[in-house]
């Protein structure tokens, strides 16, 4: 799947809670409506990123997994 995003966060090789901490810092600096592609290798991100979006009002547009790499496309909410 090809994903085009305004911003990218590479969290490969990092483990909980680091990917979500980095995500929180990155999305805070974005404008409402911008998109962020997160790439991670920690399986716990499948749970953590969805909860992050739900709790903070961001939209998880798409997620997929391929060969141990997890990708998430988020849209910053207002």
N, C-alpha and C positions, 0 to 999 in steps of 0.2 A: 504494500500500500504506500503510495506517495502522499506525504503530508506537507503542506505549505503552512508555515506559521510566522507570526511577527517576531517571535523570540524563541530561543532554544535553550534548554537546560540539560546538560549532560551529567547524569548522576550515576554513570556506570561505575561499578566497583565499590559503591558506597552502601552501607547498611543502615537500617532503621536506628535512629530517627533522622539521620543525615539527609536523605533525599527530600523529606517533607520540610525540614528546616531550610534547606536551600530553596525549595519551591516557595515557601512563605516569603523569604527575602526577595526573590526574583519577582513574584507576582505583585508585591507591594509597590514596586517601582514602575509597574506598567500602567497604561491608561485603560480605563473601562472599555471593554469591547475588543481589546487586543487579544491575540491568541499566543499560546505558549506550547511548544512541543517539549515534553519531558521524556528523556530516554534513561532507563534504569535497568539494573540487573537483579535487584533485590525483589524476590517474589512478594514480600509483604507490601510492596507499593500497590499491588492490585487492590488491596483493602484500604490502605492508608490514603491514597490519593483520592479515591472516590469519597471517603469520609471527609477529607479536607475540603473538597469542593462543596459537598452538601452542607457542611457546618458553616463555611464562610461565604456561601452564596455565589460560587463560581460554577461554570457549566463544564462538565466533562463531555466534550463533543464526540470523542472517539478514543478507543483503546484497543491495542492488539499486542500479541506476544509472538515472537519468532526466534527460535534458536536461543532461548534464555535471555532475550532482550525484550523489555517491556516498553511500549511507547504509549504516551497519553497526549491527547490534544485538548487543552483547556482554553476556555474563554473567560476572561476576567469579568466578573459581575460588578454591579454598582451597589 
